[in-house]
Amino acid sequence: MALHSSAFCFSSVALGPRNSARFYTQRTGRPAGFSCQPLASVARLNLQGKAFPGDGAPETKESPLVVCFGEMLIDFVPTVNGISLAEAPAFKKAPGGAPANVAVGIARLGGSSAFIGKVGEDEFGYMLADILKENNVNNEGMRFDPGARTALAFVTLRGDGEREFMFYRNPSADMLLQEAELDFNLIRKAKIFHYGSISLITEPCKSTHIAAAKAAKDAGVVLSYDPNLRLPLWPSAESAREGIFSIWETADIIKISEEEISFLTKGEDPYDDAVVRQLFHPNLKLLLVTDGPDGCRYYTKDFSGRVKGLKVDAVDTTGAGDAFVAGILSQLAVDLSLLQSHRQYGSHQGLQP
């Protein structure tokens, strides 16, 4: 999704199914992405081949690493807010992709993060790689496809508060990441490996995602999952539900929204704790539910509770979901014992199992 505060900000839109010269639209009432301050312009890197050399890793102090896997793309957002895409007089480009948002957020909070994914060997792909590097995100896991373009998306927050998306894939480079292109050493170094569900939609990226998560799990890395539902990108609602659930029980930490609970449970009440508990699998360490202005709920095997939201005059909530995940993971990477201590979660109100 687009970030309206700057032409160079990360956002959390994802991409659609493999179709030539097609676009996909989505309208939804609750935005989520990561906001940022304007960055300096970036120059094209003189790169041959598919990976960055070692200088893609920023020099930072040793701290627990969070590796984020998935899509990166270019959003085009209207130069005027509060209108439909058709009404927009012009657009500005904004880097996008939920996993990249999280990586940037963690780095800006002083943590250590890396991104693994694929972009086109084109100007937009080079721009995205540069922006990650400028934000102190390790980009050694990025790959560049000479035969596919970096994905594009058009997105706006309309006057009625609904987001409107239009996605372009032909296919795009992120869909084509292969297992042989993975940096397994980087994955195994992580304290937390974070991902979404968009990378499960098509092959070969689906198999690559599964292989990366398995390598992380086998190395004792904590797996973090934000499904980040983008229904128009899946062939059908049922395929989306099946795809999201296909890796559900491997995750140690899951973050979902109330809308995603309704979707995954086929319309059950997302505010009913018994409904939420249906989504808690035996090996899950933490289930987080974001409730917009009402804050969030959290569930573990032994306790649950709520942390109230802060009262603010909201201008644009785009970026909230990924910023939330970045904040959570930046703290858990430093101290995983937070998962066992009820006292660490703030305000606890009436959700005790």
TORDOLUM-231831 format. One line per 2 residues: number of its first residue (from 1); their letters; for each residue x negated, y, z negated of C-alpha. Coordinates in steps of 0.25 Angstrom, whole numbers. Example, Ala and Ser with C-alpha at 12.3 -4.5 7.8 and 13.67 -1.06 7.14 Angstrom:
<recs>
1> AS> -49/-18/-31  -55/-4/-29;
</recs>
This chain:
<recs>
1> MA> 0/0/0  -5/14/3;
3> LH> -11/24/-7  -5/37/-5;
5> SS> -16/45/-13  -27/44/-3;
7> AF> -31/40/10  -42/31/4;
9> CF> -35/22/-6  -32/8/-8;
11> SS> -18/2/-7  -12/-11/-9;
13> VA> -4/-14/4  -7/-28/10;
15> LG> -5/-34/24  5/-41/32;
17> PR> 5/-55/39  -3/-58/51;
19> NS> 5/-52/63  -1/-45/75;
21> AR> 3/-30/76  14/-30/66;
23> FY> 17/-22/54  24/-25/41;
25> TQ> 32/-16/32  36/-16/17;
27> RT> 43/-7/8  42/-8/-6;
29> GR> 46/1/-18  33/-1/-27;
31> PA> 20/3/-23  6/-2/-28;
33> GF> -8/1/-23  -21/8/-28;
35> SC> -23/23/-28  -36/30/-27;
37> QP> -43/43/-24  -48/47/-10;
39> LA> -61/41/-6  -72/46/3;
41> SV> -71/42/18  -78/29/22;
43> AR> -87/26/33  -87/13/41;
45> LN> -97/3/37  -106/-3/47;
47> LQ> -103/-17/45  -105/-29/53;
49> GK> -99/-43/49  -89/-45/39;
51> AF> -94/-42/25  -100/-30/18;
53> PG> -115/-31/14  -118/-31/-1;
55> DG> -117/-16/-2  -102/-18/-2;
57> AP> -103/-21/-17  -103/-8/-26;
59> ET> -113/-7/-36  -106/-8/-49;
61> KE> -108/-13/-63  -106/-27/-66;
63> SP> -91/-29/-70  -81/-40/-67;
65> LV> -77/-41/-53  -63/-41/-47;
67> VC> -62/-46/-33  -50/-42/-25;
69> FG> -46/-50/-13  -36/-46/-2;
71> EM> -32/-36/8  -38/-22/12;
73> LI> -31/-13/22  -29/1/27;
75> DF> -15/8/23  -10/20/30;
77> VP> -2/29/21  6/41/26;
79> TV> 1/54/23  14/58/18;
81> NG> 20/51/6  34/46/4;
83> IS> 38/43/18  39/31/27;
85> LA> 29/25/36  37/30/48;
87> EA> 38/44/43  23/45/39;
89> PA> 16/57/47  2/50/46;
91> FK> -5/40/38  -18/39/30;
93> KA> -26/27/28  -28/20/14;
95> PG> -36/8/11  -26/-3/6;
97> GA> -26/-17/0  -21/-21/-14;
99> PA> -34/-30/-17  -43/-18/-13;
101> NV> -34/-9/-22  -37/-17/-34;
103> AV> -52/-18/-31  -53/-3/-30;
105> GI> -45/-1/-42  -54/-10/-50;
107> AR> -66/-3/-45  -60/11/-49;
109> LG> -57/6/-63  -72/3/-64;
111> GS> -71/-12/-61  -78/-21/-51;
113> SA> -70/-26/-39  -72/-32/-25;
115> FI> -63/-33/-13  -63/-45/-4;
117> GK> -55/-44/9  -56/-42/24;
119> VG> -54/-29/33  -56/-26/47;
121> ED> -70/-23/53  -64/-9/56;
123> EF> -64/5/50  -53/2/40;
125> GY> -60/-10/35  -73/-3/33;
127> ML> -66/9/26  -60/-1/16;
129> AD> -73/-7/13  -79/6/11;
131> IL> -68/11/2  -69/-2/-7;
133> KE> -84/1/-8  -82/16/-12;
135> NN> -73/11/-23  -83/1/-28;
137> VN> -76/-11/-24  -85/-22/-19;
139> NE> -82/-25/-5  -92/-36/-2;
141> GM> -80/-45/0  -74/-37/12;
143> RF> -74/-43/26  -72/-37/39;
145> DP> -65/-43/51  -69/-39/65;
147> GA> -57/-44/71  -45/-39/62;
149> RT> -42/-25/57  -41/-20/43;
151> AL> -26/-20/40  -17/-8/40;
153> AF> -5/-4/32  5/8/32;
155> VT> 11/11/19  19/22/13;
157> LR> 27/26/0  40/31/5;
159> GD> 48/42/-2  58/31/-8;
161> GE> 46/25/-15  45/13/-6;
163> RE> 32/9/1  32/5/15;
165> FM> 21/-3/22  17/-7/36;
167> FY> 6/-17/37  -2/-20/50;
169> RN> -10/-33/52  -15/-39/65;
171> PS> -20/-47/57  -28/-38/48;
173> AD> -42/-42/43  -38/-45/28;
175> ML> -30/-56/33  -42/-63/40;
177> LQ> -51/-64/28  -57/-78/28;
179> EA> -62/-87/17  -76/-87/23;
181> EL> -77/-72/21  -74/-72/6;
183> DF> -85/-67/-3  -84/-79/-13;
185> NL> -96/-74/-22  -88/-61/-24;
187> IR> -76/-68/-27  -83/-77/-38;
189> KA> -89/-65/-44  -75/-59/-48;
191> KI> -69/-59/-61  -55/-57/-55;
193> FH> -51/-60/-40  -39/-52/-36;
195> YG> -30/-53/-24  -16/-52/-19;
197> SI> -7/-60/-10  -8/-53/4;
199> SL> -20/-61/7  -12/-73/6;
201> IT> -3/-70/18  -11/-75/30;
203> EP> -23/-83/33  -35/-83/33;
205> CK> -34/-73/21  -25/-82/13;
207> ST> -35/-94/12  -46/-84/10;
209> HI> -38/-78/-2  -36/-92/-8;
211> AA> -50/-95/-6  -55/-83/-13;
213> AK> -46/-84/-25  -50/-99/-26;
215> AA> -64/-95/-27  -62/-85/-37;
217> KD> -53/-94/-46  -64/-105/-45;
219> AG> -74/-95/-49  -66/-91/-62;
221> VV> -62/-78/-56  -48/-72/-61;
223> LS> -38/-71/-50  -29/-59/-49;
225> YD> -17/-58/-40  -8/-47/-36;
227> PN> 2/-53/-25  5/-39/-20;
229> LR> 17/-43/-12  19/-37/1;
231> LP> 30/-45/7  30/-40/21;
233> LW> 16/-46/23  21/-60/21;
235> PS> 29/-68/31  40/-70/21;
237> AE> 44/-67/7  43/-82/4;
239> SA> 29/-83/10  25/-71/1;
241> RE> 30/-77/-11  23/-90/-8;
243> GI> 10/-83/-4  10/-75/-17;
245> FS> 13/-88/-26  3/-96/-18;
247> IW> -9/-91/-26  -1/-87/-39;
249> ET> -6/-97/-48  -20/-95/-45;
251> AD> -20/-81/-51  -25/-77/-65;
253> II> -19/-63/-64  -6/-59/-56;
255> KI> -1/-45/-55  13/-43/-49;
257> SE> 24/-33/-48  39/-34/-52;
259> EE> 42/-34/-37  33/-46/-34;
261> IS> 39/-53/-46  53/-52/-40;
263> FL> 48/-57/-26  40/-68/-32;
265> TK> 52/-73/-40  62/-71/-29;
267> GE> 69/-59/-36  68/-63/-51;
269> DP> 67/-51/-61  53/-46/-62;
271> YD> 55/-40/-75  59/-53/-82;
273> DA> 47/-59/-89  52/-73/-86;
275> VV> 52/-71/-71  38/-65/-72;
277> RQ> 33/-77/-80  38/-86/-69;
279> LF> 26/-80/-61  16/-83/-72;
281> HP> 8/-96/-68  0/-105/-78;
283> NL> -14/-99/-75  -10/-85/-74;
285> KL> -17/-76/-84  -10/-63/-82;
287> LL> 3/-59/-74  5/-44/-72;
289> VT> 18/-37/-67  18/-23/-63;
291> DG> 30/-15/-66  27/-2/-59;
293> PD> 30/10/-69  34/0/-80;
295> GC> 19/-5/-81  16/-20/-80;
297> RY> 19/-33/-87  9/-44/-90;
299> YT> 10/-59/-93  0/-69/-97;
301> KD> 2/-83/-103  3/-78/-117;
303> FS> 8/-64/-117  15/-53/-108;
305> GR> 18/-39/-109  20/-25/-103;
307> VK> 12/-13/-101  20/-1/-98;
309> GL> 17/8/-86  12/23/-88;
311> KV> 22/34/-85  17/42/-74;
313> DA> 23/51/-63  20/41/-51;
315> VD> 17/47/-38  14/34/-30;
317> TT> 12/20/-36  5/15/-25;
319> GA> -8/8/-30  -2/4/-44;
321> GD> -2/-11/-42  -16/-12/-37;
323> AF> -21/-2/-48  -14/-10/-58;
325> VA> -21/-23/-54  -35/-16/-53;
327> GI> -33/-11/-67  -29/-24/-73;
329> LS> -40/-32/-66  -51/-21/-69;
331> QL> -48/-24/-84  -47/-39/-83;
333> AV> -60/-41/-75  -67/-35/-87;
335> DL> -59/-43/-98  -51/-55/-94;
337> SL> -48/-57/-109  -37/-46/-107;
339> LQ> -29/-57/-101  -28/-64/-114;
341> SH> -25/-52/-123  -11/-47/-125;
343> RQ> -17/-34/-132  -24/-30/-120;
345> YG> -11/-27/-111  -6/-15/-118;
347> SH> 9/-14/-121  16/-27/-123;
349> QG> 31/-27/-123  41/-38/-124;
351> LQ> 35/-47/-114  29/-58/-123;
353> P> 32/-72/-118;
</recs>
